[in-house]
Amino acid sequence: MPNEITELIDRTPKVITPTTHGVIDYLVVAAFFIAAGACWEDNKRASIAALANGAAVLGTSMFTDYWGDGRKPISFKTHGKIDVGQMIAAATAPALLGFAGEGPAAFFFSQAASEAGVLAMTDFSAADRQARRLEAA
């Protein structure tokens, strides 16, 4: 990643907690599933891409340890790395599946852009701090 982008991300206030990030994740799942239904009649490729993205976010979210208590197998930091992949998947799906010039592509591009903002503003170290507090107690 170019240094300017890394610096910008590092300077972004980390105002999104793990719990808030989890809520956002489930809202993203709902948005993708709604988009899948809305696109089904007119654009099967966009619909299937939305279903795949929604399922990926749902699966990751279900197994993420948002609170750092060790009850789920995916750490919150790893979740953040998976989110980067999901952001790339959403951004590239329209081009890869041949609907980049069509209306549903805007949803995927806006989803990827919002994911970038959420990633930049999320405190991915918060779950680790919570885990250390639980161990000390």
Secondary structure, 3 states (H helix, E strand, C coil): CCHHHHHHHHHCCCCECHHHHHHHHHHHHHHHHHHHHHHCCCCHHHHHHHHHHHHHHHHHHHCEECCCCCCCCEEHHHHHHHHHHHHHHHHHHHHHCCCCCCCCHHHHHHHHHHHHHHHHHECCCHHHHHHHHHHHC
